[in-house]
Amino acid sequence: MALNLFRSNHLATFSRPFLIMLRTHFTETPNHHTKPKWRLYRRQKVLDIDLPDFDRDRRLRSATIQEQREQLKREGIPPVRSAEYKPLYIDASTEPFEPYVPPEGDGKATLMSRDRLNQFYTSLKTNLATRKHSNTIRKHEPDFEPLLFADIAQQKYIDAHQALIDRDEERLIQLVTPGSLAEMGRGLRYKTLRWKWIEEIEPSYVVAIKSGEILKGMTMAQVTVRMHSKQICAIYDRFGRLMYGNETTPKDVLEYVVFERVLTFPYSQWRVHSKILPAWLPQSDPLLYTFEKPNIKLIEESPSTDAVEEEKKREQISREQESATKTLPTPNELKTPIPTLSDISQANKKRTLGY
């Protein structure tokens, strides 16, 4: 009734009729997540992304270097370094500077031989040439003396090999350079090394001193020490079998060991750099490798038809030979009897002479 009255009043007020939509019921937005414990996870699904400010980057590119530094410093951002300058740390060289050339036959010549006199003469020449480099070392290390350095270098050489046996990497890094560390430990991962310094045959002494500037303001020095000693060296594989050397018999060893140090670095130390191997040095004994014996299984194969036929042929030939030996006729049964001595003499008498 009320609805009809409402419609009649509206129609009376307006001259033109129109349609009125009335809402008879009210509904809420459906909630798909009814459990409140998932609100935290729904919030984490939405990420706040800081979009780049292209206008700021454009203004920084157009500004000067000083204005860029001021802007970055104001925002607490460190300045961007150029890719041309990279921090490098060099504490060792790759190869020796002008390596010393050992004289041929060194370690075998006697004191009064001609070869040994030539060695003394060449050592005097090298000492005169290396005096300049020794003065360079004394500028950074005033207590450097070649005669005393040989004993220090020998002890460092022994300590480095002892650290290699004990597999003490921290100690090895202090005594050898990275390149020498890789050479000394190559191939010893699954092997056992036995090494021992017995005695020195001749006192160790310095044979060459070199120095050079690798980079600007970075000076390195290399000292070559001659060591003639008796050593024991043996290498065992992972099964305990001997591969190289002998653990009971000492061997005479002549070596030229190069020691290196960065002079401009105050905390650097003398370390083993490399060894000089002359061209006339004979090759060392090869390593005796051991291998696991393969387990070979025998496969029984059926004989082929060709092998059976060959065996039948051999049996047939052997039977024919046996039958031939059994059926040989006696001398009396031969068709042409064997002539006697009287028959031969009579035949000679009856023969005529002449044409």
Buried (B, 14 or more C-beta within 10 A) or exposed (E): EEEEEEEEEEEEEEEEEEEEEEEEEEEEEEEEEEEEEEEEEEEEEEEEEEEEEEEEEEEEEEEEEEEBEEBBEEEEEEEEEEEEEEEEEEBBBEEBBEBBEBBEEBBEBEEEEEEBEBBEEBBEEBBEEBEEBBEBBEEBBEEBEBEEBBEBBBEBBBBBBBBBEEEBEEBBEEBBBEBBBEEBBEEEEEEEBBBBBEEEEEEBBBBBBBBBEBEEEBBBBBBBBBBBBBBBBBBBBEEEEBBBBEEEEBEEBBBBBBBBBBBEBEEBEBBBBBBBEBEEEEEEEEEEEEEEEEEEEEEEEEEEEEEEEEEEEEEEEEEEEEEEEEEEEEEEEEEEEEEEEEEEEEEEEEEEEEE
